């Protein structure tokens, strides 16, 4: 199993690290446009192999996509990160050109690759990849929902004062501060609805804190977060590599599901060796449907900026 990570910045390096440490891939290639940067990150990570006990080979390359040939999965993290006060949508002008070029270079050398898009604005960048490449829609996945759901579970565990392993929950909709829809109605603590333990007011606060999870960290760090995004990506890659059929909320191209068309947005997906193997349609309430429609309208407005 060969995995390529495009972009050797904090998010890309974190992706490569978590994938390698989980020891399911034979090779991880990191590629970046900055001279020797990916090579240096790869060397640094490889020097942890004997300490961390993994056998994955990590190599780096400066913009030589021939080194990515025959990749099974590729992760696109390249582009500029958010700064405090910026929305994800404000990144579109620069990142669209980068993502399109990267995606085309990947397909040239790995025609059967499954692509995971991390670059922001993530739903629009995933949509751009769909429109640019023309490959089967199951092979392009936007990462956002997996990350947003991890942040939701963190906030739930915080409110419940319990281990994160005791809770489960899901966020659908657009990967933006206003577009996320934390599904508090479905959230559970060890199979029991969290509404048993938390008031409606507290759950509303959990949802609100989840939606600004990325912006909160950007304000604190001065740039986008990287540990949780890297971990989220590694779980998606692992589910595909091991054909595990795990369910994650991912940005998928919809063709009628949830009453939406011609849009890539976060919905529950079953992931396996073919990428997105099934889109799961939840029975949403009228209020949840309305929120999803509103979120989709915002994503489509951003898509319109692609020109």
N, C-alpha and C positions, 0 to 999 in steps of 0.2 A: 504494500500500500504506500503510494507516494503522494505526499501532500505539499503543495506550494503555498507559501504565504507571501503576498505582495505587500511590501511596506515593512521596513525594519524599525519603525518607530516604537514607541512604548506599547501600543496595542498589538502591532504585528509580532514584536518580540515576545510579548506575553502569550499570544496565540501559539507560537512555536514552542515555547517553554512547556505550556500545559499539555500540548499534543505529545511532545516527546516524553514527558514524565509519565504519562498514562500508558506509554509503551505498546501501543497498538499499531503504530505506523513504522514501516521499515526505514523510510526516508522523509525528511522535511527539508525543503529548499526555501530559503528566504531570499527575496530579491528586492533591490532598492536602487534608486537612481543616484544616490550619493556614493561617491567612490569609496570602496572598501568598507562601507558602513555595514552592509549585510554580512560580509565576510567576517567582520569583527564580532558582530552579535552572534553569529553561528559558532565561532571559535570559543567565545566566552561561555555559551550554552553547552558546547561539547565538553568543556572542562568541568562541568558539573555532573557528567554522565556517571563517573565512578562513584561520586558522592551520593547521587540520587538513585542510582541503580537502574538506569534505562539503557536500552540498546539501540534506540532510534538514532540513525545517522543524520546530523544536521549540517547542511552546507549553505554557503552564501554566495550571491552573485550580484555584480553591479550591472543591472539592466540587460543581462544576457538571457533572453527567454528560451534559448535553446537548452539551457540547463534545467528548465521546467518540463521538458518533453516527457510525454506519457504520464503526466500527473493524473491521479484518480480524482482528487479533490483540490480545488484552489480557493484560497481565501483572499479577498481584496480588502485591504485596510488602508490603501494609499489615499492621499489627499490631505488637505489641511484640517487639523482638529479644531474644535470649538475653543473660543476664548470667552472669558467672563462677559456676560451681557449679550453674546451672540446667540441667535437661534440656529438650529440645524439647517433651516432653509436658506440662511444667508451664505452657506458654503457652496451653493449649487453652481455658481458661475465657474469657479475653479475646478471643483471636484468632478463635474460632469465630463469635462474633456479628459481628465486623468482616468476615470473609471472606464470610459469607452475605449480608450487606447489600450489600457491594461487588459480588458476583457478580450479584445480582438487579438492581442498578442498571445494570450493564454490559449485561446481556441486554435490558433495557427499551429501550435506545437503539441496540443493535447485535445484533439477534436472531440473526445468523449468525456471530457472533464466535467465534474459537477462544481458549480461556482457558488460560493457563499459570499454575499456582499455585506460589508461592515461599514464602508464609507458613508458619511452623511451628506445630504438627507437620505437616509438609508432606503426608505420605501421608493423614493424617486430614482435613486441609483440602481436599485434592483429592477425597476420598470425600464430604465434606460438600457440595462444589460439585455433584458428580454427583447426590446425593440431593435437593438443593434446587432445581436448575434443570430436571432432566428432559430435557436436550438429548442428542443422540447422543453416545455415550461417546467417540468419536474426537475430540471437540472440547474435552475437558478433559484437561490434561496436567500432571502434577506434575514439577517441575524436578529434584528431588534427585539422581537417578542420574547425570545429566550432570555435576553438580558433584563428586559423590563419585568418579566415574571420572577427572576431571581431577586430583583430589588423589591418587588411586591412581597415575596416570602420573607425577606429580611425585615421589612416593616411589620409584617404580621407577627413574626416571632418576637420582635421587640415589644409590640403591644401585648402579646400573650405572655411575655416573660417566660418563654420556653425555647428549647433548641430549634434551630432552623430545620433540622431533619424531621421535626414533628409536624411541620406544616406543609401544605401544598396549595397552590393557587396559580392563576393564569391571567395574563394581560393580553388583550387583543387590540386591534385598531392600529392607527398610525404610530410610528416611533417618533413622537414629538411630545412636548410638554402639555399640549392641549388635546392631542389625538389619542393618547393612551386610554384604554378602558380596563381598569382592574376589575375583574369579575368577582366581587366580594361575595356574591350569592353562591358561587361554586367553591369558595375557599374552605378548606377543612383543616382541622387539627386532629391528626391520627384518626381520620375517617369521620369525625364529628364536625358539623358545620361550625365555623368560627363565630357565627351569630349567637351560639349558646354561651360563649365566653366574653364576647365584646358587644358593647352597645352600638346602636346604629350610628351614633355620633362619632364614636371612636373608629369605627370602620370607615366612615367618610374621611376622617383625618388620615388613616392609613392609605386610602386611595389617593388623596391629595398629595401626600408626601411621596408616594410612588411616582406620580406623574412628573414631579420636578426632581426626581432622583438624579438624573444626569446633570441638570442645571445646578443643583446643590453642590455636587462634586466639582463641577467646572469652576464655580465661584471659590471653592475652598482650595483647589489645586492650581488654579490658573490655566488649566487646560483640561481636555477630556480625560475621563478615567481610563484605566487600562487593565487592572487585574480582573474585574468582573467581566468586561467584554471579552478578554482572552479566554477566561474559563467558560463563558457561554459558547464561544466559537468551538472550543475543544470538545464540548459535549455534543454539538451538532455533527462535527467531523467524526467523532467516535461512533455515533448512532448510524451514520452512513457506512463507515468502514466495517463495522461489525454486523451490519444488516439487522440491527436490533429491533426495528419497528417501534421505536420509542416515539411518544407524542410530545411535540414542542410547538408553541405558537411561533410561527415564522411568517415573514412577508412572502406571500405566494401570489402568483398571477391568477386572478379570479376571472372565470368565464361563466357567470351566472350564479355561482355560490353566494349565499347571503344576499342575493338580489343585486350583486355588483358585477360589473364588467369592465374589462380593459383597465385594470388597476392592480398594483402589487401592494398588499396590505396585510397586517398581521392577523392570522387565523390559526386554529389548531391544525397541525399537520403530522402525519405519520411519516417518519424518516427511516429509510432503509437504503439498500445498495443502489437503488435507482434514484436516490435523492428524495423528493417529495413523492411518496407512494400513494397518499390519500389525503384529501382535505376533509376534515371532520366538521360537519355543520351542526352547531349547537342550537338547541331550542332557546332562543333569546326572548326576553320579555319585550314589550313594546318600547319601554324606556331604553333598554340596551340596544335594540335595533335602531332607535333614533340616534343614539350616541355613535353607533357605527356608521350610519349614513352621514352624520356630521363630520366624523373623522375622515371618511372617504372623500368628502367634498373638499376638505382642506388638502389632502394628498393630491387630488386631481388638480387643484389650483397650483400647487408646487410643480406638478408634472408639466403644466402648461408653460412654465418658465424654461423648459428645455429647448423650445423653439423648433 
